């Protein structure tokens, strides 16, 4: 196995970012260079229907002209709330052609979060997907004084109203090309192109302002990957995230490659066989699911097939080890690998359509067994690293430079160094303009000399490969690549019932959020007294001890808390409280499983500080087995929300 064996495209694409001033320039140039090439396809009535770059340019110009006709000035803001569909891209490009700042919001946001984003961004027009998103925007409209119009993609079942307009009507707008050209010229390259709202360590989301210069710097830097005219990807990640928006959509716009929009996330592993993509970018969770499915099928296979697969797996992993050490595998191993490839690996590649040249993954660490397995079967996965504030990707493994376990070396134009505490610092033209309406947070993020503080602890080896060791700030990154602020989740749930003392949200690299929770000792003591579980005298003695020293663990307290926590009434109260808290959170933030600890968190076990602050790292480490069991054993803990299979 050699990296040189990665199949090259027959006809390389021609990028259009060199010399471009703005994102709008990319679309204009792309439509001129390859008007008849397919930009994307989507499923309609069970059939894949294609759209050319010329069609994209025409429809985006209609959106742009409609926005201009509504009185929006250059630099005004528009917001898109919807799933990943062609309409999302048209709204984004229409805003860019009209000289506006385009913003995305996850359709899973709670009403409170959606109201904040609309109001904080000063969005004058909001594009929504359908009835559900429309209802959410209408419910918070009074909190968003700048909002003037709502455009709905799917109007089925929605009555005509003065406050909305159908997207189909927008697309019928006559394009005013001279006006659009003037508006594009009025946009400076260093002006904000998009605002991406991202979770912070505390408080509401922060709007990261990315300029046209930032985005074009990333596109010009590239990742050392070659793209061909026949390349096609499968798109399913949220457009509100920088990964799909910039590294996906804008990269395709720059390179002229096509994509197919997946019907849904659950349909990805099936539609990949229909689309047969040559390029595949995803969060690690998709690869983990595929790996788990393959392993499960092998475990259920007859013994002979199991032995054959395990033999091939060992051979492939041996090849990976030789390649990583820079050693020659030798004739014997090479021949065994070729046999394993023909008999086993080729069938696995067919599960992804049989045409994939390479994968790119990021947003969360990918487990090493999964990464090594895919390399072994002939699926190169290039792990990348970055963040919204640095325009998506700053480090990447690439065909000529790959170190498994690392996130690669800096892409061209990016400088890296480590602070005294090991924090990864980044500098270059991809570092964002700052946070919208938040100069204090901007000053905190960008330090002296223009160095961006990433919040990640890393190490750099002798060859310049970056390894992410830990996270300096308390942010959960789920296996699906979603960035969550645990404090927001914990505070919402803890506020629902005084019986709840502590909530520790867990979910880093996990498919969903779970939590470890404790009962309030004072409230539990009083409840137990009323239920006759303890005498009034014993309850008073415990209460006095805790009033004198809240950190004390007087004799009998742990036993009482354990008994109370086993009562059905208390467990039902905990479940109800979590559900009420979940109602105020976005879907991805909602806690689905809970373990109720039989005692309060302890200063003696170094689980809390003297001021009762939870030591997150110690909790994660000390209760790792319990968290593992929550995900592995459906009978353990409390189930708040059942996950779809």
LINGIZI-V996758 format. One record per residue. N is the residue number from 1. RES is the residue in one letter. PHI is phi in whole degrees, -180 to 180 (999 if undefined). OMEGA is omega as a letter, one per 40 degrees, with the letter a starting at -180 (999 if undefined). Layout:
BEGIN
N,RES,PHI,OMEGA
N,RES,PHI,OMEGA
END
This chain:
BEGIN
1,X,999,i
2,X,-134,i
3,X,-63,i
4,X,-65,a
5,X,-77,i
6,X,-62,a
7,X,-63,i
8,X,-88,i
9,X,-69,a
10,X,-69,i
11,X,-126,a
12,X,-73,i
13,X,-81,a
14,X,-110,i
15,X,-68,a
16,X,-119,a
17,X,-77,a
18,X,-62,i
19,X,87,i
20,X,-72,i
21,X,-95,a
22,X,-140,i
23,X,-63,i
24,X,-60,i
25,X,-60,i
26,X,-61,a
27,X,-67,a
28,X,-60,a
29,X,-68,a
30,X,-62,a
31,X,-66,i
32,X,-75,a
33,X,-78,a
34,X,-136,a
35,X,-63,a
36,X,-95,i
37,X,-74,a
38,X,-73,i
39,X,-84,i
40,X,-161,i
41,X,-140,i
42,X,-142,a
43,X,-84,i
44,X,-132,a
45,X,54,i
46,X,83,a
47,X,-119,i
48,X,-82,a
49,X,-117,a
50,X,-95,i
51,X,-134,a
52,X,-85,i
53,X,-65,i
54,X,-65,i
55,X,-64,i
56,X,-61,i
57,X,-60,a
58,X,-66,a
59,X,-70,i
60,X,-65,i
61,X,-66,i
62,X,-65,i
63,X,-62,a
64,X,-62,a
65,X,-67,i
66,X,-64,i
67,X,-61,i
68,X,-64,a
69,X,-68,i
70,X,-86,i
71,X,90,i
72,X,-73,i
73,X,-93,i
74,X,-55,a
75,X,96,i
76,X,-69,a
77,X,-111,i
78,X,-131,a
79,X,-122,i
80,X,-116,i
81,X,-123,a
82,X,-178,i
83,X,-77,a
84,X,-76,a
85,X,-144,i
86,X,-56,a
87,X,-59,i
88,X,-59,a
89,X,-64,a
90,X,-66,i
91,X,-66,i
92,X,-62,a
93,X,-68,i
94,X,-62,i
95,X,-63,a
96,X,-66,i
97,X,-63,a
98,X,-93,i
99,X,77,a
100,X,-101,i
101,X,-99,a
102,X,-105,a
103,X,-132,i
104,X,-116,i
105,X,-134,i
106,X,-67,i
107,X,-67,i
108,X,-89,a
109,X,-63,i
110,X,-71,a
111,X,-60,i
112,X,-63,i
113,X,-69,i
114,X,-64,i
115,X,-60,i
116,X,-62,a
117,X,-65,a
118,X,-61,a
119,X,-70,a
120,X,-64,a
121,X,-83,a
122,X,61,a
123,X,-69,a
124,X,-94,i
125,X,-131,i
126,X,-122,i
127,X,-95,i
128,X,-126,a
129,X,-78,a
130,X,-163,a
131,X,-61,a
132,X,-65,i
133,X,-67,i
134,X,-61,i
135,X,-62,i
136,X,-65,i
137,X,-68,i
138,X,-60,a
139,X,-65,a
140,X,-113,a
141,X,-60,a
142,X,-64,i
143,X,-91,a
144,X,-127,a
145,X,-63,a
146,X,-79,a
147,X,-69,a
148,X,-115,a
149,X,-134,i
150,X,-120,i
151,X,-110,a
152,X,-113,i
153,X,-70,a
154,X,-107,a
155,X,-102,i
156,X,-60,i
157,X,80,a
158,X,-109,i
159,X,-72,i
160,X,-61,i
161,X,-150,a
162,X,-68,a
163,X,-90,a
164,X,-130,i
165,X,-141,a
166,X,-77,i
167,X,-61,i
168,X,-59,i
169,X,-69,i
170,X,-60,a
171,X,-68,i
172,X,-87,a
173,X,-68,i
174,X,-70,a
175,X,-78,i
176,X,-104,a
177,X,-61,i
178,X,-59,i
179,X,-65,a
180,X,-64,i
181,X,-63,i
182,X,-66,a
183,X,-66,i
184,X,-64,a
185,X,-65,a
186,X,-77,a
187,X,-90,i
188,X,-84,a
189,X,-57,a
190,X,-85,i
191,X,-74,i
192,X,-66,i
193,X,-97,a
194,X,-139,i
195,X,-121,a
196,X,-117,i
197,X,-86,a
198,X,-132,a
199,X,-68,i
200,X,-105,i
201,X,-75,i
202,X,-144,i
203,X,76,a
204,X,-72,i
205,X,-60,i
206,X,-111,a
207,X,-94,a
208,X,-79,a
209,X,-93,i
210,X,-109,a
211,X,-87,i
212,X,-60,i
213,X,-62,i
214,X,-56,a
215,X,-68,i
216,X,-67,i
217,X,-63,i
218,X,-66,a
219,X,-63,i
220,X,-71,a
221,X,-70,a
222,X,67,a
223,X,-124,a
224,X,76,a
225,X,-105,i
226,X,-97,a
227,X,-117,a
228,X,-117,a
229,X,-63,a
230,X,-94,a
231,X,-69,i
232,X,-148,i
233,X,-113,i
234,X,-117,a
235,X,-103,i
236,X,-151,i
237,X,-72,a
238,X,-66,i
239,X,-69,i
240,X,-72,a
241,X,-96,a
242,X,-64,a
243,X,-61,a
244,X,-76,a
245,X,-67,a
246,X,-100,a
247,X,-69,i
248,X,-96,a
249,X,-64,a
250,X,-66,i
251,X,-65,i
252,X,-64,i
253,X,-61,i
254,X,-68,a
255,X,-90,i
256,X,81,i
257,X,-87,a
258,X,-97,i
259,X,-151,i
260,X,-122,a
261,X,-87,i
262,X,-63,a
263,X,-65,a
264,X,-167,i
265,X,-63,i
266,X,-61,a
267,X,-85,a
268,X,-59,a
269,X,-68,i
270,X,-93,a
271,X,-72,i
272,X,-62,i
273,X,-73,i
274,X,-78,a
275,X,-74,a
276,X,54,a
277,X,-67,i
278,X,-99,i
279,X,-123,a
280,X,-149,i
281,X,-114,a
282,X,-161,i
283,X,-73,a
284,X,-57,a
285,X,-59,i
286,X,-64,i
287,X,-67,i
288,X,-64,i
289,X,-64,i
290,X,-63,i
291,X,-61,a
292,X,-63,i
293,X,-65,i
294,X,-62,a
295,X,-64,i
296,X,-66,i
297,X,-65,i
298,X,-65,a
299,X,-63,a
300,X,-90,a
301,X,-80,i
302,X,-59,a
303,X,-57,a
304,X,-63,i
305,X,-67,i
306,X,-61,a
307,X,-63,i
308,X,-63,a
309,X,-65,a
310,X,-63,i
311,X,-63,a
312,X,-64,i
313,X,-63,i
314,X,-63,i
315,X,-61,a
316,X,-63,a
317,X,-68,i
318,X,-64,i
319,X,-64,i
320,X,-61,i
321,X,-62,i
322,X,-63,a
323,X,-63,a
324,X,-67,i
325,X,-84,a
326,X,73,a
327,X,-102,i
328,X,-78,a
329,X,-71,a
330,X,87,a
331,X,-65,a
332,X,-61,a
333,X,-66,i
334,X,-62,i
335,X,-66,i
336,X,-63,i
337,X,-66,i
338,X,-64,i
339,X,-65,i
340,X,-61,a
341,X,-65,a
342,X,-71,a
343,X,-86,a
344,X,-119,a
345,X,-63,a
346,X,-60,i
347,X,-67,i
348,X,-66,i
349,X,-64,i
350,X,-65,i
351,X,-65,i
352,X,-103,i
353,X,97,i
354,X,81,a
355,X,-120,a
356,X,-63,i
357,X,-90,i
358,X,-163,i
359,X,-116,i
360,X,-128,i
361,X,-136,a
362,X,-173,i
363,X,77,i
364,X,-154,i
365,X,-66,i
366,X,-98,a
367,X,-56,a
368,X,-60,i
369,X,-59,i
370,X,-69,a
371,X,-62,a
372,X,-67,i
373,X,-63,a
374,X,-65,i
375,X,-62,a
376,X,-62,a
377,X,-87,i
378,X,93,i
379,X,-111,i
380,X,-66,i
381,X,-113,a
382,X,-100,a
383,X,-82,a
384,X,-125,a
385,X,-145,i
386,X,176,i
387,X,-159,a
388,X,-55,a
389,X,-68,i
390,X,-119,i
391,X,58,i
392,X,82,a
393,X,-129,i
394,X,-114,a
395,X,-133,i
396,X,-159,i
397,X,-76,a
398,X,-145,a
399,X,-53,a
400,X,-97,a
401,X,-148,a
402,X,-134,i
403,X,-131,a
404,X,-60,a
405,X,98,i
406,X,-97,i
407,X,-102,i
408,X,93,i
409,X,-104,i
410,X,-61,i
411,X,-73,a
412,X,-53,i
413,X,93,a
414,X,-110,i
415,X,-103,i
416,X,-131,i
417,X,-160,i
418,X,-108,i
419,X,-73,a
420,X,-59,a
421,X,-92,i
422,X,91,i
423,X,-67,i
424,X,-78,i
425,X,-113,a
426,X,-133,i
427,X,-140,i
428,X,153,a
429,X,-73,i
430,X,-90,i
431,X,-70,a
432,X,-65,a
433,X,-75,a
434,X,135,a
435,X,-94,i
436,X,-58,i
437,X,59,a
438,X,-145,a
439,X,-65,i
440,X,-65,i
441,X,-66,i
442,X,-64,i
443,X,-63,i
444,X,-72,a
445,X,-78,a
446,X,-108,a
447,X,-91,a
448,X,-59,i
449,X,82,i
450,X,80,a
451,X,-81,i
452,X,-84,i
453,X,-87,a
454,X,-79,a
455,X,83,i
456,X,-109,i
457,X,-94,a
458,X,-139,i
459,X,-137,a
460,X,-120,a
461,X,-81,a
462,X,-64,a
463,X,-98,i
464,X,93,i
465,X,-77,i
466,X,-97,i
467,X,-117,i
468,X,-85,a
469,X,-98,a
470,X,-161,i
471,X,-114,a
472,X,-71,a
473,X,-101,a
474,X,-85,i
475,X,-125,i
476,X,-91,i
477,X,-115,a
478,X,-69,i
479,X,-63,i
480,X,-85,i
481,X,85,i
482,X,-83,i
483,X,-91,a
484,X,-125,i
485,X,-97,a
486,X,-60,a
487,X,-60,i
488,X,-63,i
489,X,-64,a
490,X,-64,a
491,X,-66,i
492,X,-63,a
493,X,-75,a
494,X,-63,a
495,X,-78,a
496,X,-84,a
497,X,-155,a
498,X,-65,i
499,X,-68,a
500,X,-89,a
501,X,-96,a
502,X,-129,i
503,X,-131,i
504,X,-119,i
505,X,-78,a
506,X,-128,i
507,X,173,a
508,X,-63,a
509,X,67,a
510,X,-104,a
511,X,-74,i
512,X,-158,a
513,X,-90,i
514,X,-122,a
515,X,-154,i
516,X,-103,a
517,X,-131,i
518,X,-128,i
519,X,-92,i
520,X,-70,a
521,X,-56,a
522,X,-63,i
523,X,-68,i
524,X,-67,i
525,X,-62,a
526,X,-66,i
527,X,-64,i
528,X,-64,i
529,X,-62,a
530,X,-67,a
531,X,-87,a
532,X,76,i
533,X,-83,i
534,X,-150,i
535,X,-79,i
536,X,-63,a
537,X,-65,i
538,X,-65,i
539,X,-63,a
540,X,-66,i
541,X,-63,i
542,X,-65,a
543,X,-63,a
544,X,-64,i
545,X,-62,a
546,X,-74,i
547,X,-66,i
548,X,-74,a
549,X,-147,a
550,X,-60,a
551,X,-91,a
552,X,-73,i
553,X,-126,a
554,X,-61,i
555,X,-53,i
556,X,94,a
557,X,-68,a
558,X,-61,i
559,X,-64,i
560,X,-65,i
561,X,-61,i
562,X,-63,a
563,X,-66,i
564,X,-62,a
565,X,-66,i
566,X,-89,a
567,X,-73,a
568,X,-60,a
569,X,-62,a
570,X,-71,a
571,X,-64,i
572,X,-67,i
573,X,-64,i
574,X,-64,i
575,X,-60,a
576,X,-63,i
577,X,-65,i
578,X,-64,i
579,X,-63,i
580,X,-65,i
581,X,-65,i
582,X,-59,a
583,X,-62,a
584,X,-98,a
585,X,-112,i
586,X,-71,a
587,X,-58,a
588,X,-71,a
589,X,-86,a
590,X,-68,i
591,X,-79,a
592,X,-107,i
593,X,-136,a
594,X,-138,i
595,X,-112,a
596,X,-94,a
597,X,-69,a
598,X,-80,i
599,X,-148,i
600,X,-84,i
601,X,-64,a
602,X,-123,i
603,X,-70,a
604,X,-63,i
605,X,-87,i
606,X,61,i
607,X,-96,i
608,X,-138,i
609,X,-92,i
610,X,-60,i
611,X,-97,i
612,X,71,i
613,X,-82,a
614,X,-76,i
615,X,-90,a
616,X,-59,a
617,X,-63,a
618,X,-68,i
619,X,-64,a
620,X,-59,a
621,X,-75,a
622,X,-71,a
623,X,-115,a
624,X,-57,a
625,X,-67,i
626,X,-71,i
627,X,-64,i
628,X,-57,a
629,X,-66,i
630,X,-59,a
631,X,-88,a
632,X,-101,a
633,X,-123,a
634,X,-66,a
635,X,-86,a
636,X,-93,i
637,X,75,a
638,X,-114,i
639,X,-96,a
640,X,-94,i
641,X,-132,i
642,X,-80,i
643,X,-85,i
644,X,-70,i
645,X,-67,999
END
